[in-house]
Amino acid sequence: MPLFIAELQIHELTHFSILDWVIVAIYLTISLVIGIYVTRYTTNMDAYIGAGRSVGPWLGVATMTGTEMGLITVMYMAQSGFTGGFAAFHMALIAGGATLFVGLTGFIVKPLRAHRVLTIPEYYEKRFGRKVRIVGGIILSAAGILNMGLFLQVGAKFIVAATGLPIDGNALIVVMTVLLILVLVYTVLGGMISVIITDYTQFVVLSFGIIVTTVLAIYTLGLNSMYEAVKTGMGRKGFDPTDPSGPFGTAYVTYQIIAAGLIGCAVWPTAVSRALAMESPEAVKKQYVLSSVSFTIRFLIPMFWGIAAYTFVTQLHPEQTSLFLGDNAIDDAGLYAMPAFLGQLLPIGILGLITAAMIAAFMSTHDSYLLCWSSVITQDVVAPLRQTPMSTAARIKLTRVCIVLIGIFIWAWGLFYEGSDRIWDYMIITGAIYFTGALVLLAGGLYWQQASRAGAMLGLIFGASAILGLEPIRISLINLGCFIFDANAIYWLEAITSSVVGLTSIGLTLIAFILGSLIWPDPKQYQTTNPANDIQESQ
């Protein structure tokens, strides 16, 4: 099917009206006013990136949910549900279970908060020295910026499909640009205080939107119809995530337990930044226990919407099937399917409110990520490299400049990146460049007295090997190896998946950290006391 025909049909699907545009405009205006208003409270770095460490458990739950259930989350989880059916639910169960485990045990996050650091690399310096902090900060910021490289593009695709704008380069570029400007304005001005306030607002609006949309989907389609659609169209792979013929598989599920589960809540900086802003270490544990429900829901509901979109297309509107399924489907059909479905499901007014909630979700994720990575560059790379201390004003100014530069980068990256990997897979792989080493260093540094600076540096370096799992790099290396050794490229492309590369990287990083610490222990003048004692003293 020619692309222009597919675009015309999608353009005609949505019910988006002038009233819906008015609702969206009002919400965006409120967000900008908040960002400008709270500028008066950003007087120092502790307030700008840590909200003064005065966030209570319930507000912490709301703001963490607001950040972690961004529009990018809704889109990639809906894509997983649309392509993987009910089998995708395994990721939601893993995320919720891991968050509950961290909340009950306080694993990593409680002792990290007790050390009263603003960023994870700041802890690296306390435990392993300044060089480890600088290298860790560089790897963290580079991986984090790369990780959010497709956020802007994916968010713009939702708005284009939901509102009925034409699916072409001009519309996408315009929407990306407008969204980026909005986010930059209030993030640069308000810092973490602005982030927390807007995240709370987004939490309230999105919670209402989730309930309304889910109820309407069930009422329109019926749970039995959704079950039958997946059973007929996908078979066993639509229910069993370990089915080798499906989009997941055993290695994928195993990697998700580590990446989407434990790391996603205990090590990922944008989630940990909320823990570091909590009023006490005990409040951190309570926050995570409460957040385990929302961490499950933030995966489960969008996946359910993706399954509903699949049912809607295949069962109620088969004339739309060729748009989203099969060889003639439009590019990124799995991403466009859910917003196109919502554009037909939701009535006028409600559609505008849900779209406003999704834009709020988009903004809440971007503001947190932009602030997180820019503050790491300032606090953990530039400031430690300087011979003279940086003033508070200089730190805030540099952080704001970095926010703008990162925004420009993700705008350009979203336009030019051509990998075909699923959005969730892309995020896991790019995030692994940082979190593979971070998990080992944080767990080792907090709970193992023999962990050394040499081991930490090796852990960071080996952890960065996860970048080999990024689709363009992985395919290029496999093809090169098969060309040199005259091997079967198809076989190795299927065998060496991104999940396999990720698991291998974690194993190598752990081995390098342990061996490096044992072979090159710290000199006595650099050795720390028992990490547990340090934690008790800092509390």
VOGU-3710 file (C-alpha; in Angstrom, 3 decimals, decimal comma):
1> mplfiaelqi> 0,000/0,000/0,000  1,467/3,403/-0,901  2,480/5,454/2,104  0,332/8,485/1,204  -2,821/6,336/1,296  -1,915/4,983/4,742  -1,290/8,520/5,988  -4,635/9,739/4,696  -6,490/6,924/6,404  -4,830/7,476/9,782
11> helthfsild> -5,470/11,176/9,481  -9,188/10,466/9,120  -9,417/8,052/12,050  -9,254/10,403/15,038  -12,111/12,403/16,605  -9,789/15,168/17,828  -11,609/18,538/17,811  -11,138/22,241/18,571  -12,361/21,640/22,138  -9,643/19,028/22,602
21> wvivaiylti> -7,001/21,490/21,378  -8,276/24,088/23,873  -7,954/21,611/26,755  -4,397/20,773/25,717  -3,461/24,443/25,406  -4,817/25,283/28,868  -2,849/22,470/30,471  0,408/23,458/28,781  -0,079/27,068/29,861  -0,515/25,991/33,479
31> slvigiyvtr> 2,721/23,982/33,302  4,664/26,960/31,982  3,280/29,239/34,709  4,406/26,748/37,351  7,911/26,642/35,912  8,183/30,429/35,974  6,629/30,803/39,439  8,951/28,409/41,292  12,099/30,079/39,956  12,246/32,126/43,182
41> yttnmdayig> 12,876/28,959/45,233  15,914/27,670/43,284  18,533/29,464/45,365  21,139/26,683/45,601  22,066/23,325/44,048  20,461/21,380/46,896  17,141/23,023/46,056  17,675/23,030/42,283  18,425/19,318/41,873  17,297/17,871/45,239
51> agrsvgpwlg> 14,213/19,935/46,157  15,832/20,665/49,522  15,609/16,968/50,526  12,132/17,616/51,930  9,948/15,255/49,891  7,651/13,015/51,952  6,710/9,397/51,080  3,337/10,094/49,459  4,570/13,008/47,354  7,604/10,864/46,517
61> vatmtgtemg> 5,341/8,101/45,232  3,371/10,548/43,091  6,404/12,251/41,597  8,262/8,969/40,989  5,198/7,567/39,238  4,835/10,777/37,273  8,390/10,525/36,016  8,554/6,789/35,384  5,150/6,597/33,683  6,001/9,077/30,990
71> litvmymaqs> 4,621/9,100/27,483  7,670/7,162/26,310  6,724/4,424/28,796  3,123/4,398/27,605  4,240/4,175/23,984  6,859/1,443/24,238  4,729/-0,684/26,559  1,732/-0,292/24,258  4,013/-1,333/21,409  4,998/-4,440/23,410
81> gftggfaafh> 1,335/-5,284/24,030  0,412/-4,728/20,382  3,196/-7,008/19,115  3,484/-9,464/22,021  -0,040/-9,781/23,433  -0,535/-10,890/27,016  2,999/-12,324/27,080  4,243/-8,767/27,527  2,729/-8,696/31,024  5,802/-10,464/32,391
91> maliaggatl> 7,663/-7,123/32,334  5,014/-5,496/34,541  5,181/-8,293/37,103  8,969/-8,128/37,162  8,988/-4,348/37,640  6,466/-4,426/40,485  8,106/-7,358/42,255  11,567/-5,821/42,079  10,331/-2,460/43,411  8,618/-4,206/46,323
101> fvgltgfivk> 11,826/-6,116/47,073  13,851/-2,896/47,123  11,256/-1,248/49,347  11,178/-4,064/51,878  14,957/-4,506/52,039  16,149/-0,975/51,285  18,627/-2,559/48,862  21,038/0,118/47,628  18,588/3,051/47,890  18,400/3,268/51,691
111> plrahrvlti> 22,163/3,287/52,378  22,702/5,555/49,374  20,260/8,105/50,820  21,955/7,752/54,207  25,210/8,951/52,629  23,442/12,237/51,795  24,730/12,473/48,225  22,969/14,346/45,443  24,044/12,023/42,610  25,269/8,449/42,238
121> peyyekrfgr> 28,764/9,456/41,005  29,085/11,603/44,131  28,911/8,353/46,084  31,584/6,905/43,778  33,982/9,593/45,027  33,160/8,964/48,688  33,822/5,261/48,266  36,331/4,960/45,416  37,903/8,375/44,825  37,564/11,320/42,480
131> kvrivggiil> 38,806/9,595/39,312  36,088/6,960/39,584  33,522/9,720/40,105  34,615/11,574/36,971  34,731/8,471/34,768  31,434/7,278/36,225  29,877/10,677/35,617  31,016/10,719/31,984  29,665/7,216/31,321  26,431/7,934/33,192
141> saagilnmgl> 25,673/11,184/31,400  26,622/9,813/27,974  24,486/6,695/28,428  21,595/8,673/29,889  21,550/11,218/27,086  21,714/8,445/24,502  18,973/6,603/26,376  16,541/9,486/26,047  17,520/10,104/22,434  14,230/8,773/21,065
151> flqvgakfiv> 11,914/10,199/23,733  11,110/13,320/21,767  10,466/11,454/18,530  8,178/8,880/20,152  6,223/11,519/22,078  5,697/13,498/18,906  4,426/10,380/17,117  1,754/9,931/19,774  0,527/13,494/19,359  0,593/13,265/15,562
161> aatglpidgn> -1,467/10,069/15,537  -3,894/11,046/18,317  -4,660/14,511/16,952  -4,879/13,536/13,286  -1,912/15,553/12,078  -0,400/14,217/8,846  2,282/11,578/9,370  5,109/13,254/7,504  8,445/14,751/8,392  7,230/18,344/8,674
171> alivvmtvll> 4,465/17,636/11,189  6,751/15,443/13,271  9,535/18,042/13,315  7,171/20,848/14,298  5,645/18,856/17,170  9,087/17,759/18,396  10,307/21,346/18,373  7,304/22,770/20,233  7,407/20,050/22,889  11,116/20,526/23,440
181> ilvlvytvlg> 10,777/24,288/23,872  8,018/23,833/26,459  10,038/21,343/28,476  13,231/23,397/28,327  11,552/26,567/29,546  10,143/25,277/32,799  12,936/22,783/33,529  15,648/25,420/33,094  13,747/27,864/35,276  12,394/25,702/38,084
191> gmisviitdy> 14,742/22,739/38,503  13,656/19,835/40,725  10,984/21,893/42,506  9,271/22,523/39,168  9,725/18,869/38,261  8,078/17,610/41,444  5,123/19,998/41,205  4,420/19,201/37,560  4,957/15,489/38,190  2,333/15,585/40,921
201> tqfvvlsfgi> -0,111/17,390/38,620  0,602/14,886/35,880  0,077/12,013/38,341  -3,412/13,266/39,185  -4,460/13,962/35,579  -2,959/10,772/34,197  -4,538/8,635/36,921  -7,961/9,907/35,868  -7,097/9,345/32,205  -5,930/5,798/32,816
211> ivttvlaiyt> -9,163/4,844/34,568  -11,431/6,403/31,928  -9,531/4,972/28,964  -9,274/1,478/30,413  -12,968/1,340/31,331  -13,975/2,528/27,848  -11,676/-0,031/26,199  -13,157/-2,895/28,225  -16,729/-1,651/27,619  -16,166/-1,296/23,854
221> lglnsmyeav> -14,200/-4,468/23,199  -14,801/-6,872/26,073  -12,093/-8,915/27,766  -13,185/-12,103/26,017  -12,778/-10,487/22,588  -9,273/-9,378/23,508  -8,376/-12,882/24,627  -9,750/-14,400/21,426  -7,977/-11,834/19,236  -4,591/-12,643/20,755
231> ktgmgrkgfd> -5,273/-16,380/20,708  -6,289/-16,327/17,048  -3,679/-13,879/15,777  -0,651/-14,788/17,891  -1,222/-18,252/19,308  0,968/-19,485/22,149  3,544/-16,714/21,741  0,853/-14,202/22,696  0,691/-15,715/26,192  4,075/-17,341/26,875
241> ptdpsgpfgt> 6,991/-14,853/27,015  9,537/-17,704/26,859  8,193/-19,020/23,531  11,205/-18,917/21,153  8,984/-18,017/18,201  7,667/-14,903/19,947  9,192/-11,444/20,377  10,700/-12,211/23,805  12,318/-15,549/24,737  14,101/-16,961/27,779
251> ayvtyqiiaa> 17,220/-14,786/27,515  15,026/-11,712/27,133  12,975/-12,534/30,239  16,133/-13,234/32,246  17,632/-9,905/31,234  14,378/-8,111/32,104  14,563/-9,418/35,682  17,861/-7,590/36,078  17,332/-4,587/33,804  13,623/-3,721/33,983
261> gligcavwpt> 13,305/-5,047/37,509  16,139/-4,498/39,940  18,051/-1,851/38,016  15,014/0,094/36,853  14,062/1,040/40,408  17,252/0,707/42,493  19,981/1,996/40,181  18,430/4,092/37,430  19,329/7,719/38,307  15,972/9,368/37,574
271> avsralames> 14,263/6,989/40,019  17,111/7,147/42,530  17,086/10,955/42,383  13,678/10,776/44,074  15,144/8,573/46,801  17,953/11,071/47,336  15,372/13,871/47,697  13,396/12,034/50,391  13,295/13,348/53,948  14,931/10,262/55,512
281> peavkkqyvl> 16,300/6,774/54,648  13,225/5,155/56,198  10,975/7,299/54,026  12,824/5,907/51,010  11,820/2,357/51,893  8,207/3,342/52,396  8,233/5,194/49,094  9,414/2,105/47,219  6,927/-0,226/48,890  4,083/2,080/47,902
291> ssvsftirfl> 5,539/2,602/44,422  5,606/-1,138/43,688  1,919/-0,945/42,759  2,377/2,037/40,474  5,494/0,491/38,878  3,376/-2,523/37,946  0,514/-0,408/36,656  2,746/1,843/34,563  3,688/-1,205/32,484  0,463/-3,187/32,703
301> ipmfwgiaay> -2,055/-0,544/31,611  -0,231/0,633/28,454  0,329/-3,013/27,479  -3,398/-3,565/27,942  -4,074/-0,590/25,655  -1,749/-2,105/23,064  -3,679/-5,380/23,205  -6,933/-3,414/22,945  -5,587/-1,638/19,855  -4,667/-5,011/18,335
311> tfvtqlhpeq> -8,194/-6,306/19,036  -9,807/-3,127/17,701  -7,906/-3,375/14,419  -8,168/-7,109/13,820  -11,683/-7,756/15,134  -13,780/-4,577/14,793  -12,062/-2,724/11,946  -10,304/-5,239/9,678  -10,124/-2,562/6,968  -7,398/-0,936/9,094
321> tslflgdnai> -5,367/-4,123/9,498  -3,082/-3,451/6,547  -2,091/-0,115/8,095  -0,644/-1,674/11,231  0,052/-5,344/10,456  1,726/-7,227/7,637  4,309/-6,395/4,999  2,532/-3,236/3,829  2,156/-1,698/7,279  3,326/1,859/7,815
331> ddaglyampa> 6,699/2,496/9,431  6,607/2,202/13,235  3,105/0,728/13,031  3,371/-0,695/16,546  3,900/2,828/17,921  1,129/4,502/15,927  -1,487/1,798/16,604  -2,311/2,700/20,209  -2,751/6,492/19,772  -4,765/5,888/16,594
341> flgqllpigi> -6,966/3,521/18,605  -7,469/6,108/21,366  -8,321/8,714/18,738  -11,261/6,557/17,686  -12,254/5,190/21,094  -12,456/8,354/23,203  -15,230/10,937/22,814  -14,557/14,624/22,163  -13,382/16,403/25,319  -12,190/13,222/26,981
351> lglitaamia> -9,781/12,751/24,066  -8,350/16,213/24,691  -8,012/15,522/28,409  -6,227/12,212/27,809  -3,951/13,830/25,240  -3,155/16,589/27,751  -2,381/13,888/30,330  -0,066/12,153/27,874  1,707/15,410/27,063  2,027/15,929/30,816
361> afmsthdsyl> 3,533/12,458/31,056  5,917/13,364/28,248  6,977/16,578/29,979  7,394/14,996/33,418  9,784/12,407/32,030  11,797/14,885/30,012  12,188/17,385/32,817  13,471/14,724/35,221  15,870/13,220/32,700  17,199/16,570/31,489
371> lcwssvitqd> 17,773/17,732/35,050  19,374/14,434/36,062  21,925/14,213/33,248  22,797/17,910/33,267  23,344/17,898/37,030  25,633/14,869/36,700  27,739/16,724/34,116  27,979/19,734/36,426  28,388/18,005/39,777  30,362/14,918/38,789
381> vvaplrqtpm> 32,429/15,833/35,742  33,073/19,577/35,458  33,194/20,563/39,142  35,621/17,775/40,218  37,944/18,631/37,302  38,248/22,282/38,297  41,177/23,464/40,402  39,021/26,034/42,189  35,531/25,408/43,633  32,525/26,412/41,563
391> staarikltr> 30,092/28,876/43,074  26,426/27,983/43,465  25,471/30,460/40,758  28,017/28,983/38,366  26,790/25,439/39,018  23,157/26,355/38,393  24,090/28,293/35,255  26,138/25,400/33,851  23,358/22,937/34,666  20,895/25,089/32,756
401> vcivligifi> 23,230/25,360/29,763  23,632/21,574/29,744  19,847/21,133/29,817  19,530/23,189/26,644  22,416/21,409/24,888  21,046/17,983/25,773  17,651/19,066/24,476  19,153/20,064/21,137  20,971/16,730/20,914  17,884/14,587/21,512
411> wawglfyegs> 15,991/16,654/18,946  18,640/15,877/16,324  19,126/12,245/17,407  15,401/11,584/17,189  15,397/12,756/13,585  18,437/10,881/12,315  18,699/7,597/14,267  17,710/4,710/11,968  17,856/1,601/14,165  14,826/-0,677/13,872
421> driwdymiit> 14,983/-2,126/17,398  11,874/-1,802/19,563  11,820/1,328/21,708  11,981/-0,638/24,971  14,931/-2,676/23,721  16,723/0,488/22,631  16,244/2,006/26,085  17,417/-1,084/27,934  20,544/-1,361/25,796  21,563/2,286/26,001
431> gaiyftgalv> 20,780/2,356/29,714  22,925/-0,738/30,216  26,010/1,252/29,168  25,676/2,921/32,570  23,674/0,607/34,807  25,752/-2,528/34,204  28,735/-0,957/35,916  26,635/1,067/38,376  24,841/-1,968/39,779  28,140/-3,682/40,491
441> llagglywqq> 29,816/-0,581/41,952  26,891/0,415/44,161  26,227/-3,078/45,489  29,927/-3,791/45,884  30,756/-0,434/47,416  27,864/-0,456/49,875  28,065/-4,094/50,979  31,623/-5,366/50,323  34,506/-3,897/52,309  37,195/-5,312/49,981
451> asragamlgl> 35,893/-3,412/46,947  38,758/-1,300/45,612  39,307/1,660/43,332  40,943/-0,481/40,668  38,009/-2,898/40,722  35,574/0,008/40,457  37,352/1,481/37,445  37,424/-1,909/35,700  33,735/-2,350/36,495  32,866/0,955/34,836
461> ifgasailgl> 34,922/0,178/31,739  33,584/-3,350/31,281  30,048/-2,154/32,006  30,239/0,220/29,048  30,658/-2,833/26,783  26,857/-3,098/26,825  26,859/-0,601/23,953  27,730/-3,535/21,695  24,115/-4,658/22,064  22,793/-1,579/20,251
471> epirislinl> 21,320/-2,882/17,024  23,438/-1,032/14,410  26,664/-1,812/16,288  25,722/-5,417/17,065  24,728/-6,185/13,465  27,839/-4,512/12,044  30,177/-6,485/14,322  28,434/-9,790/13,623  28,517/-9,208/9,874  32,184/-8,251/10,066
481> gcfifdanai> 33,031/-11,364/12,075  31,086/-13,619/9,727  32,842/-12,061/6,729  36,275/-12,638/8,262  35,596/-16,198/9,434  33,218/-17,173/6,615  30,405/-17,924/9,099  26,629/-17,980/8,763  25,555/-14,405/9,495  21,847/-15,253/9,807
491> ywleaitssv> 22,517/-17,871/12,461  24,675/-15,585/14,589  22,279/-12,652/14,244  19,537/-14,839/15,695  21,789/-16,331/18,394  23,551/-13,177/19,608  20,606/-11,001/20,550  20,794/-7,754/22,482  19,708/-9,619/25,626  22,560/-12,109/25,230
501> vgltsigltl> 25,019/-9,240/24,847  23,566/-7,557/27,933  23,783/-10,665/30,111  27,350/-11,283/28,945  28,284/-7,693/29,752  26,893/-8,022/33,287  28,853/-11,229/33,861  32,120/-9,745/32,573  31,639/-6,591/34,633  31,076/-8,544/37,839
511> iafilgsliw> 34,150/-10,697/37,218  36,301/-7,656/36,405  35,145/-5,827/39,540  35,812/-8,756/41,865  39,170/-9,736/40,346  40,316/-6,126/40,137  39,480/-5,584/43,804  41,243/-8,762/44,908  44,334/-8,366/42,715  44,763/-4,609/43,259
521> pdpkqyqttn> 43,385/-3,814/46,736  43,402/-0,222/47,929  46,449/0,992/49,887  45,727/1,356/53,570  45,408/5,144/53,372  42,541/4,735/50,893  40,751/1,844/52,542  37,350/2,617/54,003  35,861/1,266/57,157  33,051/-1,245/57,004
531> pandiqesq> 30,447/0,254/54,630  27,641/-0,649/57,017  29,286/1,377/59,765  29,622/4,345/57,439  25,917/4,179/56,785  25,005/4,120/60,446  27,248/7,085/61,171  25,786/9,133/58,311  22,254/8,514/59,533
//
